[in-house]
Amino acid sequence: MARKTRARRKAAPKKGQGSTEYLVALVVVLVIAVIAIALLGGFTPFGTQTTIEQSQAYWQGATPFSIEEAQIVTQNGTG
């Protein structure tokens, strides 16, 4: 009987190990995803400026209608 109790005590700390490892892996993946999005311009104003410039370049060359001049106002009021 004493052997069973000792075996249970040794196995008890490993009970939540799988869940903990899963959470750690999930956090690592989420941090990498946030960094990748930030570097690609998802959370920074640099990404917005690039999008505005790309939009203006597209509409200047669009046919049969072309927009030669435009002012874009962003959320903070600048354009």
Phi, psi and omega in degrees: 000324180295327179294321179296319180295318179295320179296320179293322180294322179290326182279338185299316181296336181277359184300317182259010184295319180297317179295319180295317179296321178297315180295320179296316179297320179296318179296318179298316179296318180295320179296317178297320179296317179296318178296317180297317179296318179296320180290331179276357175098015181287328183245002185248155178291341179297323179295325179293317180297318178298318180297320179296314180296320179294320179296315179297318179296321179295311185288336176289332181257003183290143177234149002277355180252135181230138176255111184279320180228141177204152175240125180254127179255122180273181183298329181270006172092002179257158181218000000 
